[in-house]
Amino acid sequence: MTALVTGAGSGIGEAIALRLARDGHRVAVNDLHLEAAQNTAARINAAGGQARAYAADVSDEASVAAMMDRVRAEMGAPGILVNNAGFGHQALFLDIAPADFDRIFAVHVRGTFLMTRACLPAMLERGAGHVVNVASQLGQIGGVELAHYSGAKAAIIGLTKSLAREVSARGVRVNAVAPGPINTPLVRALSEEWKREKRAGLPLGRFGEPEEVAGAVSFLVSPDAALFVGQTLGPNSGDVML
Ligand code: NAD
């Protein structure tokens, strides 16, 4: 099956792409940055998998349409879509510029909408498919200086549940993961003080690794997860227990 992973040039997306390739899927590796996508695709191909790199901005309708035309022609319509592309931004509520608010929602929410809209028709036609959205535990509990980011991630969880209600009976399973702090460039950029305090407060006592989120995604798209519909799994070191 062809799996398309967005934002797969780094961090969690890269680990998901590598894992799905190891699980036997052909992988369309998307990123905003072509070189990053190419690096991930090269790692997959070097390990004996099958991958191609595609640069596109998931928040841009024309960019998504052009990428999807190429993916369909070169790899076949994706049976698995992982909406992972994203970025972090912190500011106190009154300091969030409208442009920063719009960009967070554009990449995370509109990007998830546009990519899913592009991939869903072929899945429905086939009567089979998987969508996994990468949310965040911040979409469940909120965070100081993160109203825009948390709001966008909460929107992704709502979108996941609504779409799952619409399409599950037609063979398409839609789920989300809401990671806690994961050791990626996004988190490595945060202050040492924040990381020390955060780590100390985690029941597991450590941040997650990208591969550990990839394992949850691999499970969600496997037959073992047949009963998981509209769920949000929490690979979060015990930070949030629902
Ligand atoms: P990362 O910065 O390592 O990787 C994100 C990738 O997405 C980058 O390669 C970037 O170029 C790409 N990207 C950004 N905007 C894009 C766009 N418009 N179109 C296509 N690609 C785009 O970050 P990460 O930590 O691996 O985060 C991946 C996802 O996981 C994000 O959605 C993030 O919000 C979420 N997340 C991360 C953590 C964490 O602790 N790292 C926790 C919870 C959720």
Residues whose N, C-alpha, C, O or C-beta is under 5 A from the ligand:
A	BS01	NAD	G7 G9 S10 G11 I12 G13 D31 L32 H33 A56 D57 V58 S59 N84 A85 G86 F87 V107 V134 A135 S136 Q137 P179 G180 P181 I182 T184 P185 L186 V187
